[in-house]
């Protein structure tokens, strides 16, 4: 959650969407009937956040307000309501550690500890080189592969202390680790191999 | 018309209203915080929960439309429990600081907690604290007290038309905020304080000055603009502590503008509390008898032709009539109540009134503003125009410099030539006015006070007739009077008699020495430098421009210190009431004139206010009525001739300082500093 607005940094003085995004905005706004352009505020804010490097400076929000003929405060309301909009700058790797009950039961405390040890920062902080920002978040809906971390748009799942450390160190070296389960299991398949439908595919099975 | 049962009583109510309104109609009070009749429905405080049969949960009555066969209970254990629960939640984060809260004693939350709440809290954790916001010089915020009813957000957005307030954050972290630091720049921001059901928004100038139960409440009328808003004057001892709005659906609904509300601290500053006589160029205190003797010495033997009288913007009808009668006794035809020289026709009430009426704006479907900025000249007429705009299908165009009126306005240009084009039908908007079924125009006094004012009045008259604005049931021709005294003064004929001079001719005459004595009844807005060597008698309540120039000062009473008659811009006769006594030796204005008349041997034939009011009703039957508007007959008025190309200039340069009271008010000075000067790009020291 974003803190009080007064402490939010001012950011750049002006903002304009790239040509590519402008075309996407036209398509987004066209989805809604005349006079209801304001409905496109969420996707526009998302595009703006991506263009600004993961956060929404005030200039970007004002620009969106102008594009959609909304009062700026109506855009600020939306941007402060949704936790996925960041109102202050974040690092290149935005590390969101899930600490909601299922992840916590499966050891998210260890994940947080690994993050702390590897990056030297805790939740809500950014590393000095500006590469990493860490935050604790509520359930990201990947409980079956708990515990997990979201880094920018990618999920890294089935973590423990070592795997988290490895993952973050790879990022520090500038590598791009493969998203998904870090134990090699496919999606949400059972960790100890298939349990059902064993007979159907090949005709032979243990029944 | 759905039939429904409320507490076992069968009622038939209008379709489309809410359960809460239906309950109110049968006299059942439903507690509420977020619901307000004049704002959109939010349904977020949950205090209005009632039990509806066949619904598993209690329903929010403010947001539930009535339906056929609905069965509602408002007095069951379930409702009681729901209210207790909601109240307990509301109080979880509300501080227990009633003893130091300005809202204490008139707080909805306090009252309802007493009536519907639980006597203890089960919440042992820390309450949250919220940072206070800076909303300008009028509204003080203590945001920890906020219960998030969002009335202020809705008022700012819907009524005031300034979308600056919003709810940022969510859940526990929700705050009412402007997000980026900015003041609420609207002329009606004081109403935010009235709307706030708790002590989160309170009046900054009134902070910690009085408790509501110490105040004596007097119902009265505002005179700082021509709208005549219904107000309640709250006083303690001999001091007016604050001014609040009263309900008058036809005039101000339940709002008042910030000048009406906050200029009252000017009532006790720079007051004239005793007579003065100028001796050797210096004003010296005097007794009433000395002052009268000085006037008598000057006026006796002076021909009426050489005496003139000008009534100021705050003059009441009784004193204007007394002065008019006195001038007639002295044989002077030179009197005028139009300080700015607005070229209206004193003989034709339709030429100086707001004929459509303020409430009538809601029935109009097209409007042309001519040389007027209603936002500053009559803020509540502007909120009515905005209300009409929000109802939809309302086209507004303006001739004059482009300004933000809080609703979309098509600017047709700023030259009177546009008006000529409209009359000639050469302008597309003329077509729009013709097509409208009930078009209206609002003509500002700024447009009429120009040299070509009569021609502009004539053009507006022609336009009204050409576009079908005047019919049997509809009169769309409106002049926006600027001052509380204007319509009343013209109604009772405080205008040049046959062969008499108007204001500019009086000033010219005084400059040339043809007028030797000028009686200023609270007239401060004329150019005192043009009075030349004339003997000036100033009767008024504040040491403003008039008193500064005067040779004799007679201290009068302000609108809170007398029972007096005023006529608002529609032609509605209303009365102020005495809330506090005038300071020192100051007296009610009509009584001063009555006493002076005896000294001048022209004794006026009335000894009491009642007799004077009978005389008023005799002068014009309109004064026998109260709080009604009778349509003025349509007639022929206005001059002809060419209009000049010079653009219209709005007459009010600073909304917060327009009269002797608001000019000395520290609160109005703070507002000027906060709202007017930044817009001009100047600081207060720029002179």
Contacts between the chains, C-beta under 8 A, distances in Angstrom:
chain1	res1	chain2	res2	distance
A	1	B	169	7.1
A	1	B	170	7.7
A	1	B	173	6.0
A	2	B	169	7.4
A	4	B	131	6.2
A	4	B	175	7.9
A	5	B	168	6.3
A	5	B	177	6.7
A	5	B	179	5.0
A	5	B	180	7.4
A	6	B	131	7.2
A	6	B	181	7.2
A	58	B	180	6.7
A	71	B	157	7.7
A	71	B	163	3.2
A	71	B	164	7.6
A	72	B	179	7.7
A	72	B	180	7.5
A	73	B	163	5.7
A	73	B	164	5.9
A	73	B	165	6.8
A	73	B	166	3.9
A	73	B	178	6.7
A	73	B	179	5.9
A	74	B	163	6.8
A	74	B	166	6.5
A	76	B	166	6.2
A	76	B	168	5.9
A	76	B	179	4.0
A	76	B	180	7.6
A	77	B	166	4.4
A	77	B	167	5.9
A	77	B	168	5.9
A	77	B	179	8.0
A	80	B	168	4.0
A	80	B	169	5.0
A	80	B	170	7.4
A	80	B	179	7.4
A	81	B	168	7.7
A	81	B	169	7.1
A	81	B	170	4.8
